[in-house]
Amino acid sequence: MIKLEQVTKQYDLPSQKGGELVAADRLDLDIADGELFGLIGPNGAGKTTTLKMVCGLSVPTSGRITVKGIDVQLQPEEAQRNIGYLADFFSLYDDLKVWEYLDYFARAYKMEPHTIEPRVDEVLRLMNLETKRDAFIHGLSRGMKQRLGIGRAIIHNPPLLVLDEPAAGLDPKARVELKVLLKDLHTAGKTIFITSHILSDLEEICTHIAIMEKGKLLRMGTLEDVMREGTSVRRYRVRLAQPGFGLALWLAGRKGVTGIVSEPASANFALDGGDPELAELVKDLVAAGAPVCEVQEVVETLERLYSRISSGEVM
């Protein structure tokens, strides 16, 4: 569905600062039809720039981007017919009614006139905005406005949705509703390319992710593959009944133990191997006099993995 080949985007900095800013650095990315693909990274990583280039709203300095095999630079209008884009900050016309807003964009997308009214009704139903059909936009809640923005993006029924921070500013209830909506759209056959700072949300809905920082893709693949990290290292937490035993120092002298994060009466660490290696470590720890009261495996989360990759602990 989306293919980036050695895509680079540079911006010239003001003369007093000198040099160039590389927002995207030789990106190679292949998003297949039917994926729900999450792009994560800090502010300034290049995520929004990447999405804009995919949509033909920003021209890469070098490289090639195709959507459904169509070159975005050479055939922008044809490529954009396949894309529904929702920016992180998008315009709403407060004095229009909800149905008028969708009708306006349906005509902007040059839909056949006889298809517009039934499609507007269908999108209102999909977005759960049927009861707000004749409401003015200025009276909608933040969550409803976000749904209307997505409705605008899908009014022409594109196979690809590109969403930049769609959960920004939503309350917990609206975020849950948004996740359900995105899952439904994905189940209905849409390919979705999404960015978000709320990594737990992406972990719940994405089939594939890529981690981006300083214009580079650090890691990408299925959610399961990225979370597994491609290694046999597992993380554990040991808790003691009371402080006093030098747990961190003892672990630091243990073969196969890395990434120790300690507190007065507990430690979190990575251990090469599996259950036999863990059993041996716990046996020796107790024999050394440590008052061990709890041992548990630390289940990796996307947020924790991202933090460790960004800090250079995992590459």
Residue, then its C-alpha position, 0 to 999 in steps of 0.5 A: m500500500i505504501k512504499l518509501e525508498q531511500v526517502t530523505k527530507q532536508y530543511d535549510l536552517p536560517s543563516q545564523k544557525g547554519g547547516e541543514l535539518v534532516a527530518a527524514d534520513r534515507l527511510d525505507l518502509d513498506i506497509a502492506d495492504g490491510e496493516l494497521f501501522g503505528l509510527i512512534g517517536p518523540n516530538g521532532a523525530g520526523k513523524t509528521t513530515t513522513l506522513k505529509m510526504v506520503c500524502g504528497l503535501s511535502v516533497p522529499t529532497s530525495g527518494r521515492i514514495t508510492v501509494k498503491g504503486i502510484d508515484v506520489q510526486l509524479q501523479p499526486e492527484e491520482a495517489q491522493r484519491n486513495i488517501g484519507y488524511l487527518a492532520d494533527f491540527f485540522s480545520l472545522y467550519d463551526d457554522l456548518k451543520v455536521w452533514e453539510y461539512l461532510d457534503y462539502f468535502a464529498r463535493a471537494y473530492k469530486m464524488e458523483p452527485h447521486t452518491i453523496e447523500p447516501r455516503v454522507d448518511e453511511v459515514l454518519r452511521l459509521m462515526n456514530l454521529e447520526t443523532k448530530r446530523d443537523a447539529f452545528i459543529h461549534g456545539l460538538s464535543r472534542g471527541m465528536k469533532q475528532r470523529l467528524g474529522i475522520g469521517r471527512a477523511i473517509i467520505h470518498n471511501p479511500p483504501l488508506l487512512v493516514l492519521d496524525e495524532p488522532a487521540a490528542g486532547l481526547d478524554p479517556k472515554a473518547r480515546v476508547e471510542l476512537k480505538v473501537l472506531l479504528k479497529d472497526l475501520h481496519t476490520a472493514g478493510k482499511t489500511i491505517f498509518i497512524t502516529s500517536h504519543i499514547l503508546s499504550d493505545l497503539e499497542e492495543i490496536c496496531t498490527h505493525i509498528a516502527i520506532m523513529e528518532k532524529g529522522k531515522l527508523l530504529r526498528m520496525g516490523t510486526l508488533e510481536d517481532v518488535m516486542r520480542e526484540g529478536t533476543s532471548v533476553r527476559r526481564y525480571r523483578v526481585r523484591l526483598a522482604q526488607p532492605g539491607f542486602g546489596l542486591a544490585l551489587w550481587l546481581a552486577g557480579r552475576k553472569g548473564v545479568t544486564g540492565i539492572v535498575s535497583e531500589p532499596a529493596s528490589a531490582n529489575f534486570a535482564l537475564d540471558g536464558g530461560d527458566p533454568e537460568l532464573a531458578e539457578l539465580v534465585k537459588d544462589l541469591v537465597a543461599a547468599g542470604a537475601p530475604v527474597c519474597e517475590v520474583q516475577e517476570v516483567v512483561e515488556t510494554l511498548e512504552r518501556l521498549y521505546s524508552r530503552i531503545s531511545s536511551g540506546e539500551v536496546m538497538 
